[in-house]
Amino acid sequence: MKVVNFLLDKIIAPILLALLIPVVTGIGSKASTGNWFEWFASVPNQVWITLAAIFAIWILAIAIRYRIKQLRKESHSPISIISVPYGGWRNIGKLKYADVIWIVRAPAPPWHELDPEPISAYDLDLQTPPRCPKCETEIEQTQSFWGGYIWKCVKCGFHKRNRESYYREEERAKKIARRDFEIYQSQAKDGQ
């Protein structure tokens, strides 16, 4: 509903107004001279070019303003609850996905337990932000004006464009890490 209201208020109504001016001019020309286009011919070409440029700039300004509002709305990420296991996390491996490196973590056994429970694939987590594939420095993420994200390394200058945020890519990479871990566990059981 907001998109329809935006289109009606900001785009369609001004376009109708802009189209109404030539219609009224044509009607006035027909009424006074008998020719629909007599008044149009009397206006110099520079005026028409100027009006067309103003109209194009106006449409471009509306598009840019709409995109800026959309970026502001997207930048407010929802609040998420961070859960840390009792013993903290321990790094158990690395996963290359989306051209960056993800640190795979598992819950560390609490210091007071001598016989920790076995780790399940669904206990795994990935460290966010991901790491640079060249120097393994944490990646910084910025939003691109025209959509998507830019991931940059502050140390070596690595950068890439990505349509999804690294939080969304983390969820995908986590699925791959879980499946790889399940395969590893089944191979370890078969080898015993």
N, C-alpha and C positions, 0 to 999 in steps of 0.2 A: 504494500500500500504506500510506503514511503517513496518508493521509486516512481510510482504513478504520480503522486503529488509533486515530486521533484520535476518530473517531465512536464507536467501541466503548468506549474508555476514558473519554472526557470527556463524552459526551452520552448514549449509549444505556444504559450501565450505571447512571448516576445516575437516569435517568428510570425505568428498571425498578425501582430501589430505591424511588423516590418512589411508583410505582404499587403496589408490594408492600405498603406500609403500609395503604392502604385495603382491599386484599384480605384481609390478615390481620385487620384490624378487622372486616370483614364476616363472616369465618368465625367469629371469636370471638363476635360478636353473635348469629349463628345458633346457635352451640353453647350459649350461656348463656340466651338469651331466646326462641329459636325464630324470630326475625325478623332478616333480613339487615341492616336499616337502623336498628335500635333504638339502637345505640351512636352512630351518626352523628348522630341527632336530639338526643342528649344533649350534644353538643359545641356550644358557643355559635358563632354566625355570625362573630363577631370572630376567633375562632381560625382558621376556614376562610379568611377574607379575609387574615389574616396569613400563613398557610401559602402561599396562592396568590401573594401579593406576594413572599415569600421565593423561591419557585420561579421567578417571572418575573425577579427581579433576578439569580438564579443563572444562568439561561439568557442574559440580557443580558451578564453578566460573562464567560461563556464566549465569546460572540461577539466582544466587544471584545478579549479576550485573544488570540483567534485572529487577529483583524485586525492587532493590534500586532505579533505574530510575523511575519505575512505582510509587513508594511511593513518590518520590520527585514531580512528576507531579501531583499526587492527593493532595499533601499538599498545593498547591497553589489554595486556594478557590477563587471563583469569588467574585468580589466586589458586595455587596448588598446595597441597599438603605434602611436606617432605617427611619421609619416614626413614629413619636410620636404625638398622638392627642394633640389638643390645651390645654386641661386641664390635660394632663398626663394620667397615668394608675392607676387603682385601682384594687386590688386583689379581686376577687369575689368567688374563690373556688380553690379546688385542684382536680387533676385527677391522678389516678394511672394507668400508662400505661408503658409497656416495663420494668416492675419491678422497676420503679423509680416514683417520684412524680413530676407532672408538675403543676405550679402555673397558674391558669386561670385568665386572666386579661380582663378588659373592659375599654373603655375610660371613664375617670372621667369627670363629667360635669364641664365646666368652672366655676370658682368661681363667676362670675358676672351673671350667668343665674340661675333664681329661679326655672324654670320649664324645666328640661333637657328633651331631646328627649328620647324615650324608646330605649333600647339597642337591636340591632338585633344580631342574632347568628353570622353573618359575621363580626361584629365589634370585636368579641372576639380574643384574642391573647394569646399565651403561653409564659411564661418567659423561656428564654434559658440562661444558661444551666439548666437542670432539677435538682431536689434535691434528696438527699439520702433518701431511704425509712426508714432508721433507725433513723437518727438524723436530717434530713432535711437541711444538708449542701449542697452547690452547688457541683455538680459532675464535676470532671476534665476528659477530654477525651484525649487519646493518640492513635495513630495508631499502630496496631499490625503489625509485620514484614510480617507475612504470610497472611495478609488480615483481614479486620474487624477492630474493635475498642475495646479499653479497657476503661471502665468507672470506675473511682475510687473516693472514698470519702477521703478527707485529714484528716477528724476528726476521724471517727470511723473505717476506713479501709475497708468499704464495697467496693467490686469490682465485675464487671461482664463483660463478653465479649459480644459484639454485632456486627452483620454483618454490620449494617448501622450506620452512624454517628448520633449524637443526633439532628442535624439539619434536617435530613431526617425523623427521628422518630417524631420530633416536628410537621411536616406537617401531619403525620398520626394521632397523638394525637389530633391535632387541629380539625380534622374532627370528631373525637369522641366527643370532648368537644362541638362542635357546635350542633351536633345531641342531646346530652344530654340537652343542653340549650333549644333547640326547644321543646323537650318533657316537660321540666320544665315549659316553657312558656305556652304551651297548657294546662297543668294541672292547672296552676294558673288561666288561663281564665275560665276553666270549674268550678273551685271552687268559682268564684265570683258570 
